[in-house]
Amino acid sequence: MPRMLDVSEDVRAEIGDEEADRLLAGENAPGNYDCTSCRTPGDSDQERTSTVLFVGEETAVLAFAHASCIPSQVVQVAEEQLKGAVRSITGEAAAPVAHQQQAVHPGHGGPAAPQEQAVLGVTSGLVLIGEELHPALVVEPTAPIARPGSLGEGGDDFLPLLIEQGFLPVSTVDQLPPALHGWSVLLAMGQLHAVLQPGTGGSGQVAWWQAHQPLQVTDGWRTAANRSHKVLVFAAPVGSIGQQPREDLLRDALDKAAANGRLVAAAMPLAGT
């Protein structure tokens, strides 16, 4: 029986007609696999299966997913992130924690401190709005953020910089923030890799924040993200949120930051898986 495999034109263009035809003929198809999106088992003999090609600068990895989770597509991933994902799959790397800090490079469009790279902490969690749990990322720097090119003497420009890029101030976490055009959250191989923003001059997306190793998210977070196909991104100045050990404490900190006028937010679609 031929496998129920989907190979998009973009994937075919990357891997070549010969390899694509071998996949469709079942020669190199996976049979049983773990879905790269929801991480649950799949069977390409019994259910529609998408081929997902993760492409770095020098490395490419072909993965498989339930067609009901994501369509067949090519996902551009930073080379180091792709190698990290491969190491995690082969068991050579320990699972990362649920909170990471990563420097933001001025050339990537993020805010920068005058004498040292700004460091952003990113925490994942579920936020209840109405009667539905939404996947969220909370971004907080470890120090005040200066406007690029300034001497850092004008206070903290983190929120003004984000508002200029389309984030909106929120006075309550009980309402969904609007979508931010051109931005997205990259979840590749079931792990968080980056927050992407529009590049300059129509050059596509670039990383605004990028994990130095893939960030593990909970099964509940990933399930909610795959269901809604979007992620809520909240940002607050240094000292507003902190590293909260539980989601209820994280929500309390978000509510307090919003009430004090120290929170901005945006909704972003998922990029990749």
Secondary structure, 3 states (H helix, E strand, C coil): CCCCEECCHHHHHHHCHHHHHHHHCCCCCCCEEECCCCCCEEECCCCCEEEEEEECCCCEEEEEEECCCCCCEEEECCHHHHHHHHHHHCCCCCCCCCEEEEEECHHHCCCCCCCCCEEEEEEEEEEEECCEEEEEEEEEECCCCCCCCCCCCCCCCHHHHHHHCCCEECCCCCCCCCECCCCEEEEECCEEEEEEEECHHHCCEEEEEEEEEEEECCHHHHHHHHHHCEEEEEECCCCCCCCCCCHHHHHHHHHHHHHCCCCEEEEEEEEEC
